[in-house]
Amino acid sequence: MGERLPLFRRLFLSLAAEKGLEDIGETCGCADHDLVHDLSKRLDALWRYDQYVANAEGKPALQALWRDLKKQEAENIKWAKQMIAEEIKQNCF
């Protein structure tokens, strides 16, 4: 059997986890950081799709899926870049 954490430690960890999540969705945050962060994640994912297509060799339906998702992601990236440009034009960046 695994060791159980002392009650105080379990409560402390539980409260710390709740504190870390309590403001999700409620904070204003920083819109420009969010845009850049999301764009970065999407750009990272975009180049992976080529690997996914290669990994699906011999499975044309799966390759079609990855190619289609790559096209959709490229459109999302284009849209995010446009939004960043708009934010810059409005001196919000």
Buried (B, 14 or more C-beta within 10 A) or exposed (E): EEEEEEEEEEEEEEEEEEEEEEEEEEEEEEEBEEBBEBBEEBBEBBEEBEEBBEEBEEEEEBBEBBBEBBEEBBEBBEEBBEBBEEBEEEEEB
